[in-house]
Amino acid sequence: MRNDLLPRRVTLGVFVVAVCGLLVAGIPARAGVVNLTSQTRYVLITTDGGPISLPSETHRQDSADFNPFSATVTTDSFNQPLPGILQRITQDSSMTVSADGAAIVDHSTIHGSISFNPLPAESLFDVEFTLTQAAPFDLTYVGLAGDGRFLQQNGTIINGLFIGPGAPGALAPADLLTYTRGDPLHFSGTLQPGNFQIRADMNADANTGNVDLVLNIGPVSGGSAVPVPPAVWSVLVAMPLLALTFHQLTRSSSRRNP
């Protein structure tokens, strides 16, 4: 091996190691930000406590895991003699977790055919998770149930819950006097590392109602460009200077070793 090649290769090696080190230092680890820890999701209808006398009976469907849950319970499955009593409760919920964040969704509805004697029905969405690093969040929520003929006037407002470091707490209107029933509530900010619980419990003797909850944690999905970390920009800016330095060192070395 020629002696003049050694300094050049050493210099090139130092240059490559320096650039790689800066790049690695500038890109954060892509470990899981959101980790699901527990969940309780179900829908049920019961005759217990109903406004009319029916045989005691409860029908319920539960989610067995963290997969999407789509379930409906209706009074069609009740062995009851009285016609015209239709009550239906439905939940469609999902939790999509990626390396950068999560999307948590719950859509629940009540539907009954008559207003004066709806059966007790419930859709419960209760999920706990941990956050390993600070992340932005965006949440929309609405909860309302009652007599469908007068829902906008005096329907029962169903508050949700989102607790944890940086979470808003109660998902409830700030001012009941100015709040328009059925309008989505909006919350956003930055969550801090820790434990979280999000809950939507529509438990009502109602013939109409819905809960809609959409929580996004972390970067917004949909094909937008991934932001380049500041340290990477610093490396890109410094690349011409590093290249020039490398060129000067190799020229100097070649002059010393003709």
DRENZA-14602 format. One record per atom (N, C-alpha, C): chain; atom name; y, z, x; residue number from 1. Coordinates in steps of 0.2 Angstrom, whole numbers, m for minus. Example, Ala and Ser with C-alpha at 12.3 -4.5 7.8 and 13.67 -1.06 7.14 Angstrom:
   mol   atom   north      up    east   seq
     A      N     m28      39      66     1
     A     CA     m22      39      62     1
     A      C     m16      39      66     1
     A      N     m11      35      64     2
     A     CA      m5      36      68     2
     A      C       0      39      64     2
***
This chain:
   mol   atom   north      up    east   seq
     A      N      m6       0       4     1
     A     CA       0       0       0     1
     A      C       6       0       4     1
     A      N      11      m4       3     2
     A     CA      17      m4       7     2
     A      C      21       2       6     2
     A      N      24       5      11     3
     A     CA      28      11      11     3
     A      C      34      11       6     3
     A      N      37       4       5     4
     A     CA      43       4       1     4
     A      C      41       4      m6     4
     A      N      35       3      m8     5
     A     CA      33       4     m15     5
     A      C      33      11     m18     5
     A      N      31      15     m13     6
     A     CA      30      22     m15     6
     A      C      36      26     m19     6
     A      N      42      25     m15     7
     A     CA      48      28     m18     7
     A      C      50      25     m25     7
     A      N      49      18     m26     8
     A     CA      50      15     m32     8
     A      C      46      18     m37     8
     A      N      39      18     m36     9
     A     CA      35      21     m41     9
     A      C      36      28     m43     9
     A      N      38      32     m38    10
     A     CA      40      39     m39    10
     A      C      46      39     m44    10
     A      N      51      35     m42    11
     A     CA      57      35     m46    11
     A      C      56      33     m53    11
     A      N      52      28     m54    12
     A     CA      50      25     m61    12
     A      C      46      30     m65    12
     A      N      41      34     m61    13
     A     CA      38      39     m65    13
     A      C      42      45     m67    13
     A      N      47      47     m63    14
     A     CA      52      52     m65    14
     A      C      56      49     m71    14
     A      N      58      43     m71    15
     A     CA      62      40     m76    15
     A      C      58      40     m83    15
     A      N      52      38     m83    16
     A     CA      48      38     m89    16
     A      C      46      45     m92    16
     A      N      45      49     m87    17
     A     CA      43      56     m89    17
     A      C      50      59     m93    17
     A      N      55      58     m90    18
     A     CA      62      61     m92    18
     A      C      63      58     m99    18
     A      N      62      52    m100    19
     A     CA      64      49    m107    19
     A      C      59      51    m112    19
     A      N      52      51    m110    20
     A     CA      47      54    m115    20
     A      C      48      61    m117    20
     A      N      50      65    m112    21
     A     CA      52      72    m113    21
     A      C      57      73    m118    21
     A      N      63      69    m117    22
     A     CA      68      70    m122    22
     A      C      66      67    m129    22
     A      N      62      62    m129    23
     A     CA      60      60    m136    23
     A      C      56      65    m139    23
     A      N      51      68    m136    24
     A     CA      47      73    m139    24
     A      C      51      79    m141    24
     A      N      56      81    m137    25
     A     CA      60      87    m139    25
     A      C      64      86    m145    25
     A      N      66      79    m146    26
     A     CA      70      78    m151    26
     A      C      67      76    m158    26
     A      N      61      75    m158    27
     A     CA      57      74    m165    27
     A      C      54      80    m167    27
     A      N      55      83    m173    28
     A     CA      52      89    m175    28
     A      C      45      88    m177    28
     A      N      41      93    m177    29
     A     CA      34      93    m179    29
     A      C      33      91    m186    29
     A      N      29      87    m188    30
     A     CA      28      85    m195    30
     A      C      23      89    m198    30
     A      N      22      95    m197    31
     A     CA      18     100    m201    31
     A      C      19     100    m208    31
     A      N      15     103    m212    32
     A     CA      16     103    m219    32
     A      C      21     108    m220    32
     A      N      26     106    m224    33
     A     CA      32     110    m226    33
     A      C      30     115    m232    33
     A      N      27     112    m237    34
     A     CA      25     116    m243    34
     A      C      18     116    m243    34
     A      N      16     123    m244    35
     A     CA       8     124    m245    35
     A      C       7     128    m251    35
     A      N       3     125    m256    36
     A     CA       2     128    m262    36
     A      C      m3     133    m261    36
     A      N      m2     139    m265    37
     A     CA      m6     145    m264    37
     A      C     m10     147    m270    37
     A      N      m7     146    m276    38
     A     CA     m11     148    m282    38
     A      C      m7     145    m288    38
     A      N     m11     144    m293    39
     A     CA      m9     141    m299    39
     A      C     m13     143    m305    39
     A      N      m9     144    m311    40
     A     CA     m12     145    m318    40
     A      C      m9     140    m322    40
     A      N     m13     135    m325    41
     A     CA     m10     130    m330    41
     A      C     m15     130    m335    41
     A      N     m12     130    m341    42
     A     CA     m17     130    m347    42
     A      C     m13     128    m353    42
     A      N     m16     125    m359    43
     A     CA     m14     125    m365    43
     A      C     m18     128    m370    43
     A      N     m15     131    m375    44
     A     CA     m20     134    m380    44
     A      C     m16     134    m387    44
     A      N     m20     135    m392    45
     A     CA     m18     136    m399    45
     A      C     m23     142    m402    45
     A      N     m20     146    m405    46
     A     CA     m24     152    m408    46
     A      C     m22     153    m415    46
     A      N     m26     155    m419    47
     A     CA     m24     157    m426    47
     A      C     m22     165    m427    47
     A      N     m23     168    m421    48
     A     CA     m21     175    m421    48
     A      C     m14     176    m422    48
     A      N     m11     180    m426    49
     A     CA      m4     181    m427    49
     A      C      m1     175    m431    49
     A      N      m4     170    m434    50
     A     CA      m2     165    m437    50
     A      C       1     167    m444    50
     A      N       5     163    m447    51
     A     CA       9     165    m453    51
     A      C       4     164    m459    51
     A      N      m2     161    m459    52
     A     CA      m6     161    m464    52
     A      C     m13     163    m462    52
     A      N     m17     165    m467    53
     A     CA     m24     168    m465    53
     A      C     m29     163    m464    53
     A      N     m31     163    m458    54
     A     CA     m36     158    m455    54
     A      C     m41     162    m451    54
     A      N     m48     160    m451    55
     A     CA     m52     163    m446    55
     A      C     m50     164    m439    55
     A      N     m51     170    m436    56
     A     CA     m49     171    m429    56
     A      C     m52     166    m425    56
     A      N     m48     162    m421    57
     A     CA     m51     157    m417    57
     A      C     m46     155    m412    57
     A      N     m48     154    m405    58
     A     CA     m43     151    m400    58
     A      C     m46     146    m396    58
     A      N     m42     140    m395    59
     A     CA     m44     135    m391    59
     A      C     m40     134    m385    59
     A      N     m43     133    m380    60
     A     CA     m39     133    m373    60
     A      C     m42     128    m368    60
     A      N     m38     125    m365    61
     A     CA     m40     121    m359    61
     A      C     m36     123    m353    61
     A      N     m40     124    m347    62
     A     CA     m37     126    m341    62
     A      C     m37     121    m336    62
     A      N     m33     121    m331    63
     A     CA     m33     117    m325    63
     A      C     m38     121    m320    63
     A      N     m42     117    m317    64
     A     CA     m47     121    m312    64
     A      C     m45     120    m305    64
     A      N     m40     116    m303    65
     A     CA     m38     116    m296    65
     A      C     m31     113    m296    65
     A      N     m28     111    m290    66
     A     CA     m22     108    m290    66
     A      C     m21     101    m291    66
     A      N     m26      98    m294    67
     A     CA     m25      91    m296    67
     A      C     m21      90    m302    67
     A      N     m19      84    m304    68
     A     CA     m15      83    m310    68
     A      C     m19      85    m316    68
     A      N     m15      88    m320    69
     A     CA     m18      92    m326    69
     A      C     m15      88    m332    69
     A      N     m19      85    m336    70
     A     CA     m17      82    m343    70
     A      C     m22      85    m348    70
     A      N     m19      89    m353    71
     A     CA     m24      92    m358    71
     A      C     m20      93    m364    71
     A      N     m24      92    m370    72
     A     CA     m21      93    m376    72
     A      C     m26      97    m381    72
     A      N     m23     101    m384    73
     A     CA     m27     105    m389    73
     A      C     m24     104    m396    73
     A      N     m28     103    m401    74
     A     CA     m25     102    m408    74
     A      C     m29     106    m413    74
     A      N     m27     107    m419    75
     A     CA     m30     111    m424    75
     A      C     m36     106    m427    75
     A      N     m37     100    m425    76
     A     CA     m42      96    m427    76
     A      C     m49      99    m426    76
     A      N     m49     103    m420    77
     A     CA     m55     106    m418    77
     A      C     m57     113    m422    77
     A      N     m52     115    m426    78
     A     CA     m53     122    m429    78
     A      C     m57     120    m436    78
     A      N     m62     125    m437    79
     A     CA     m66     124    m443    79
     A      C     m63     128    m448    79
     A      N     m57     125    m451    80
     A     CA     m53     129    m456    80
     A      C     m53     125    m462    80
     A      N     m53     128    m468    81
     A     CA     m53     124    m474    81
     A      C     m47     121    m477    81
     A      N     m41     123    m474    82
     A     CA     m35     121    m477    82
     A      C     m32     115    m474    82
     A      N     m31     110    m478    83
     A     CA     m29     103    m475    83
     A      C     m21     104    m474    83
     A      N     m19      99    m470    84
     A     CA     m12      98    m469    84
     A      C      m9     102    m463    84
     A      N     m13     106    m460    85
     A     CA     m10     111    m455    85
     A      C     m12     108    m448    85
     A      N      m7     104    m446    86
     A     CA      m8     101    m439    86
     A      C      m4     104    m434    86
     A      N      m7     106    m429    87
     A     CA      m3     109    m423    87
     A      C      m6     106    m417    87
     A      N      m2     104    m412    88
     A     CA      m4     101    m406    88
     A      C       0     103    m400    88
     A      N      m3     105    m395    89
     A     CA       1     107    m388    89
     A      C      m2     103    m383    89
     A      N       2     100    m379    90
     A     CA       0      96    m373    90
     A      C       4      98    m367    90
     A      N       0      97    m361    91
     A     CA       3      98    m355    91
     A      C       1      92    m350    91
     A      N       6      89    m347    92
     A     CA       5      84    m341    92
     A      C       9      87    m335    92
     A      N       5      89    m330    93
     A     CA       8      92    m324    93
     A      C       5      90    m318    93
     A      N       9      89    m313    94
     A     CA       6      87    m306    94
     A      C      10      90    m301    94
     A      N       7      91    m295    95
     A     CA      10      93    m289    95
     A      C       8      89    m283    95
     A      N      13      85    m280    96
     A     CA      12      80    m275    96
     A      C      15      83    m269    96
     A      N      11      85    m264    97
     A     CA      13      88    m258    97
     A      C      12      83    m252    97
     A      N      17      82    m248    98
     A     CA      17      77    m242    98
     A      C      19      81    m236    98
     A      N      19      78    m230    99
     A     CA      21      81    m224    99
     A      C      28      84    m224    99
     A      N      32      81    m228   100
     A     CA      39      83    m228   100
     A      C      41      87    m234   100
     A      N      38      87    m239   101
     A     CA      40      91    m245   101
     A      C      35      91    m251   101
     A      N      38      91    m257   102
     A     CA      33      91    m263   102
     A      C      37      89    m269   102
     A      N      34      86    m274   103
     A     CA      36      85    m280   103
     A      C      32      89    m285   103
     A      N      35      93    m289   104
     A     CA      31      97    m294   104
     A      C      34      96    m301   104
     A      N      30      94    m306   105
     A     CA      32      91    m312   105
     A      C      28      95    m318   105
     A      N      31      96    m323   106
     A     CA      28      99    m329   106
     A      C      31      96    m335   106
     A      N      27      92    m339   107
     A     CA      30      90    m346   107
     A      C      25      93    m351   107
     A      N      28      97    m355   108
     A     CA      24     100    m361   108
     A      C      27      99    m367   108
     A      N      23      98    m373   109
     A     CA      26      97    m379   109
     A      C      22     101    m385   109
     A      N      25     103    m390   110
     A     CA      22     105    m396   110
     A      C      24     100    m402   110
     A      N      19      99    m406   111
     A     CA      20      95    m412   111
     A      C      16      98    m417   111
     A      N      19      99    m423   112
     A     CA      16     101    m429   112
     A      C      18      97    m435   112
     A      N      14      97    m440   113
     A     CA      15      93    m446   113
     A      C      20      96    m451   113
     A      N      20     103    m451   114
     A     CA      24     106    m456   114
     A      C      28     112    m453   114
     A      N      33     113    m456   115
     A     CA      38     118    m452   115
     A      C      37     125    m454   115
     A      N      35     127    m460   116
     A     CA      35     134    m462   116
     A      C      29     138    m460   116
     A      N      24     135    m457   117
     A     CA      18     139    m455   117
     A      C      15     136    m449   117
     A      N      18     135    m443   118
     A     CA      15     133    m437   118
     A      C      11     138    m434   118
     A      N       6     136    m431   119
     A     CA       1     141    m427   119
     A      C       4     143    m420   119
     A      N       2     149    m418   120
     A     CA       5     150    m411   120
     A      C       1     146    m406   120
     A      N       6     143    m402   121
     A     CA       3     138    m396   121
     A      C       7     140    m390   121
     A      N       4     138    m384   122
     A     CA       7     140    m378   122
     A      C       5     135    m373   122
     A      N       9     133    m369   123
     A     CA       8     129    m363   123
     A      C      11     133    m357   123
     A      N       7     135    m352   124
     A     CA       9     139    m347   124
     A      C       8     135    m340   124
     A      N      13     135    m336   125
     A     CA      13     131    m330   125
     A      C      16     137    m325   125
     A      N      12     139    m320   126
     A     CA      14     145    m316   126
     A      C      11     143    m309   126
     A      N      15     142    m304   127
     A     CA      13     139    m298   127
     A      C      16     143    m292   127
     A      N      12     145    m287   128
     A     CA      15     149    m281   128
     A      C      14     145    m275   128
     A      N      19     144    m271   129
     A     CA      18     141    m264   129
     A      C      22     144    m259   129
     A      N      21     142    m253   130
     A     CA      25     144    m247   130
     A      C      29     138    m244   130
     A      N      34     140    m241   131
     A     CA      38     135    m237   131
     A      C      39     137    m230   131
     A      N      37     133    m225   132
     A     CA      37     135    m218   132
     A      C      43     134    m215   132
     A      N      48     130    m218   133
     A     CA      54     129    m215   133
     A      C      59     127    m220   133
     A      N      66     128    m218   134
     A     CA      71     126    m223   134
     A      C      71     119    m226   134
     A      N      72     118    m232   135
     A     CA      71     111    m235   135
     A      C      76     111    m241   135
     A      N      79     105    m242   136
     A     CA      83     104    m248   136
     A      C      79     104    m254   136
     A      N      82     106    m260   137
     A     CA      78     105    m266   137
     A      C      83     102    m272   137
     A      N      80      99    m277   138
     A     CA      83      97    m283   138
     A      C      79      98    m289   138
     A      N      81     101    m294   139
     A     CA      77     103    m300   139
     A      C      81     102    m306   139
     A      N      77      99    m311   140
     A     CA      80      98    m318   140
     A      C      75     101    m322   140
     A      N      78     105    m327   141
     A     CA      74     109    m332   141
     A      C      77     109    m339   141
     A      N      72     108    m344   142
     A     CA      75     109    m351   142
     A      C      69     112    m355   142
     A      N      70     117    m359   143
     A     CA      65     120    m363   143
     A      C      68     122    m370   143
     A      N      65     119    m375   144
     A     CA      67     120    m382   144
     A      C      62     120    m387   144
     A      N      61     124    m392   145
     A     CA      56     124    m397   145
     A      C      59     127    m403   145
     A      N      56     125    m409   146
     A     CA      58     128    m415   146
     A      C      56     123    m421   146
     A      N      59     123    m426   147
     A     CA      59     119    m432   147
     A      C      62     112    m431   147
     A      N      58     107    m431   148
     A     CA      61     101    m429   148
     A      C      67      98    m433   148
     A      N      67     101    m439   149
     A     CA      73      99    m443   149
     A      C      80     102    m441   149
     A      N      79     107    m437   150
     A     CA      85     111    m435   150
     A      C      85     112    m428   150
     A      N      82     108    m424   151
     A     CA      81     110    m417   151
     A      C      87     110    m413   151
     A      N      91     105    m414   152
     A     CA      98     105    m410   152
     A      C     103     111    m412   152
     A      N     102     113    m418   153
     A     CA     107     118    m421   153
     A      C     104     125    m419   153
     A      N      98     127    m420   154
     A     CA      96     134    m419   154
     A      C      89     135    m415   154
     A      N      87     129    m412   155
     A     CA      81     130    m408   155
     A      C      81     135    m403   155
     A      N      75     138    m402   156
     A     CA      74     143    m397   156
     A      C      74     140    m390   156
     A      N      79     143    m386   157
     A     CA      79     140    m379   157
     A      C      74     144    m375   157
     A      N      70     140    m371   158
     A     CA      65     143    m367   158
     A      C      67     143    m360   158
     A      N      68     149    m357   159
     A     CA      70     149    m350   159
     A      C      64     148    m345   159
     A      N      65     145    m340   160
     A     CA      60     145    m334   160
     A      C      62     150    m329   160
     A      N      58     149    m324   161
     A     CA      59     154    m318   161
     A      C      57     150    m311   161
     A      N      61     151    m307   162
     A     CA      60     149    m300   162
     A      C      63     154    m295   162
     A      N      59     157    m292   163
     A     CA      61     163    m287   163
     A      C      58     162    m280   163
     A      N      62     164    m275   164
     A     CA      60     164    m268   164
     A      C      67     163    m265   164
     A      N      67     163    m258   165
     A     CA      73     163    m254   165
     A      C      77     156    m255   165
     A      N      83     157    m258   166
     A     CA      87     151    m260   166
     A      C      86     148    m266   166
     A      N      81     150    m270   167
     A     CA      79     148    m277   167
     A      C      84     151    m282   167
     A      N      85     147    m287   168
     A     CA      90     150    m292   168
     A      C      88     156    m296   168
     A      N      82     157    m297   169
     A     CA      80     163    m301   169
     A      C      78     160    m308   169
     A      N      82     163    m313   170
     A     CA      81     161    m320   170
     A      C      83     154    m321   170
     A      N      79     150    m324   171
     A     CA      81     143    m326   171
     A      C      84     143    m333   171
     A      N      90     145    m334   172
     A     CA      93     147    m340   172
     A      C     101     144    m340   172
     A      N     103     143    m346   173
     A     CA     110     141    m346   173
     A      C     115     146    m344   173
     A      N     120     144    m340   174
     A     CA     125     149    m338   174
     A      C     129     152    m343   174
     A      N     130     148    m349   175
     A     CA     134     150    m354   175
     A      C     131     147    m361   175
     A      N     128     152    m365   176
     A     CA     125     150    m371   176
     A      C     130     147    m376   176
     A      N     136     149    m376   177
     A     CA     141     147    m381   177
     A      C     143     140    m380   177
     A      N     143     137    m373   178
     A     CA     145     131    m372   178
     A      C     139     126    m371   178
     A      N     133     129    m370   179
     A     CA     127     125    m369   179
     A      C     125     121    m375   179
     A      N     124     114    m374   180
     A     CA     121     110    m379   180
     A      C     113     110    m379   180
     A      N     110     113    m384   181
     A     CA     103     113    m384   181
     A      C      99     107    m383   181
     A      N      95     107    m378   182
     A     CA      91     101    m376   182
     A      C      94      97    m370   182
     A      N     100      99    m368   183
     A     CA     102      96    m362   183
     A      C      99      99    m356   183
     A      N      97      94    m351   184
     A     CA      94      97    m345   184
     A      C      98     101    m341   184
     A      N      95     106    m338   185
     A     CA      99     110    m333   185
     A      C      98     107    m326   185
     A      N     103     108    m322   186
     A     CA     102     105    m315   186
     A      C     103     110    m310   186
     A      N      99     111    m305   187
     A     CA     100     116    m299   187
     A      C      98     112    m293   187
     A      N     102     113    m287   188
     A     CA     100     110    m281   188
     A      C     103     115    m275   188
     A      N     101     114    m269   189
     A     CA     103     118    m264   189
     A      C      98     118    m258   189
     A      N      97     123    m254   190
     A     CA      93     123    m249   190
     A      C      88     129    m249   190
     A      N      82     128    m249   191
     A     CA      77     134    m249   191
     A      C      75     136    m242   191
     A      N      74     142    m241   192
     A     CA      73     145    m235   192
     A      C      65     147    m234   192
     A      N      63     147    m228   193
     A     CA      55     149    m228   193
     A      C      54     155    m231   193
     A      N      48     155    m234   194
     A     CA      45     161    m238   194
     A      C      41     159    m244   194
     A      N      40     164    m248   195
     A     CA      35     163    m254   195
     A      C      39     162    m260   195
     A      N      36     157    m265   196
     A     CA      40     155    m270   196
     A      C      35     155    m276   196
     A      N      38     156    m282   197
     A     CA      35     155    m289   197
     A      C      39     151    m293   197
     A      N      36     146    m297   198
     A     CA      39     142    m302   198
     A      C      35     143    m308   198
     A      N      39     144    m314   199
     A     CA      35     145    m320   199
     A      C      39     142    m326   199
     A      N      35     139    m330   200
     A     CA      38     137    m337   200
     A      C      32     139    m342   200
     A      N      34     143    m347   201
     A     CA      30     146    m352   201
     A      C      33     144    m359   201
     A      N      30     139    m362   202
     A     CA      32     138    m369   202
     A      C      27     141    m373   202
     A      N      29     147    m376   203
     A     CA      24     151    m380   203
     A      C      28     152    m387   203
     A      N      26     148    m392   204
     A     CA      30     149    m398   204
     A      C      26     147    m404   204
     A      N      29     150    m410   205
     A     CA      26     148    m416   205
     A      C      31     142    m419   205
     A      N      30     136    m417   206
     A     CA      35     131    m418   206
     A      C      31     124    m420   206
     A      N      34     120    m423   207
     A     CA      31     114    m424   207
     A      C      34     108    m420   207
     A      N      39     110    m416   208
     A     CA      42     105    m412   208
     A      C      45     108    m406   208
     A      N      44     105    m400   209
     A     CA      47     108    m394   209
     A      C      44     105    m388   209
     A      N      48     106    m382   210
     A     CA      46     103    m376   210
     A      C      49     107    m370   210
     A      N      45     106    m365   211
     A     CA      48     109    m358   211
     A      C      47     103    m353   211
     A      N      52     102    m350   212
     A     CA      52      96    m344   212
     A      C      55      99    m338   212
     A      N      51     100    m333   213
     A     CA      53     102    m326   213
     A      C      51      97    m321   213
     A      N      56      96    m317   214
     A     CA      55      91    m311   214
     A      C      58      94    m305   214
     A      N      54      96    m300   215
     A     CA      56      99    m294   215
     A      C      54      95    m288   215
     A      N      59      93    m284   216
     A     CA      58      89    m278   216
     A      C      61      94    m272   216
     A      N      56      94    m267   217
     A     CA      58      98    m261   217
     A      C      57      94    m255   217
     A      N      62      94    m251   218
     A     CA      62      89    m245   218
     A      C      65      83    m246   218
     A      N      64      78    m241   219
     A     CA      67      72    m242   219
     A      C      66      68    m248   219
     A      N      70      64    m251   220
     A     CA      69      60    m257   220
     A      C      65      54    m255   220
     A      N      60      53    m259   221
     A     CA      55      48    m257   221
     A      C      58      41    m261   221
     A      N      55      36    m260   222
     A     CA      57      30    m263   222
     A      C      59      24    m258   222
     A      N      56      25    m252   223
     A     CA      58      19    m247   223
     A      C      64      20    m243   223
     A      N      68      25    m244   224
     A     CA      74      26    m240   224
     A      C      72      27    m232   224
     A      N      76      25    m228   225
     A     CA      75      26    m221   225
     A      C      75      33    m219   225
     A      N      70      34    m214   226
     A     CA      70      41    m211   226
     A      C      75      42    m206   226
     A      N      79      48    m207   227
     A     CA      85      49    m203   227
     A      C      82      50    m196   227
     A      N      86      47    m191   228
     A     CA      84      48    m184   228
     A      C      87      55    m181   228
     A      N      83      59    m178   229
     A     CA      85      66    m176   229
     A      C      91      65    m171   229
     A      N      96      69    m170   230
     A     CA     101      69    m166   230
     A      C      99      68    m159   230
     A      N      94      71    m156   231
     A     CA      92      71    m149   231
     A      C      90      64    m148   231
     A      N      86      61    m153   232
     A     CA      84      54    m151   232
     A      C      90      49    m151   232
     A      N      95      50    m155   233
     A     CA     101      46    m154   233
     A      C     104      47    m147   233
     A      N     104      53    m144   234
     A     CA     107      55    m138   234
     A      C     103      51    m132   234
     A      N      96      51    m133   235
     A     CA      92      47    m128   235
     A      C      94      40    m129   235
     A      N      94      37    m135   236
     A     CA      96      30    m135   236
     A      C     103      28    m132   236
     A      N     108      33    m133   237
     A     CA     114      31    m130   237
     A      C     114      32    m123   237
     A      N     110      36    m120   238
     A     CA     109      37    m113   238
     A      C     105      32    m109   238
     A      N     101      28    m113   239
     A     CA      96      23    m110   239
     A      C     100      19    m105   239
     A      N     105      16    m107   240
     A     CA     108      11    m102   240
     A      C     110      15     m96   240
     A      N     113      21     m96   241
     A     CA     115      25     m90   241
     A      C     109      26     m86   241
     A      N     103      28     m89   242
     A     CA      97      30     m86   242
     A      C      94      23     m82   242
     A      N      94      18     m86   243
     A     CA      92      12     m83   243
     A      C      96      10     m77   243
     A      N     103      10     m77   244
     A     CA     107       9     m72   244
     A      C     106      13     m66   244
     A      N     105      20     m67   245
     A     CA     103      24     m62   245
     A      C      96      23     m58   245
     A      N      91      21     m62   246
     A     CA      85      19     m60   246
     A      C      86      13     m55   246
     A      N      90       8     m58   247
     A     CA      91       2     m54   247
     A      C      94       3     m47   247
     A      N      99       7     m47   248
     A     CA     103       9     m41   248
     A      C      98      13     m36   248
     A      N      94      17     m39   249
     A     CA      89      21     m34   249
     A      C      84      16     m31   249
     A      N      82      11     m35   250
     A     CA      77       7     m32   250
     A      C      80       2     m27   250
     A      N      86       0     m28   251
     A     CA      90      m4     m23   251
     A      C      91      m1     m17   251
     A      N      93       6     m18   252
     A     CA      95      10     m12   252
     A      C      88      11      m8   252
     A      N      83      12     m11   253
     A     CA      76      13      m8   253
     A      C      74       7      m4   253
     A      N      75       1      m7   254
     A     CA      73      m5      m4   254
     A      C      77      m7       2   254
     A      N      84      m5       2   255
     A     CA      88      m6       8   255
     A      C      86      m1      14   255
     A      N      83       5      12   256
     A     CA      81       9      17   256
     A      C      74       7      20   256
     A      N      71       3      16   257
     A     CA      64       1      18   257
     A      C      63      m6      18   257
     A      N      67     m10      22   258
     A     CA      66     m17      22   258
     A      C      59     m20      24   258
***
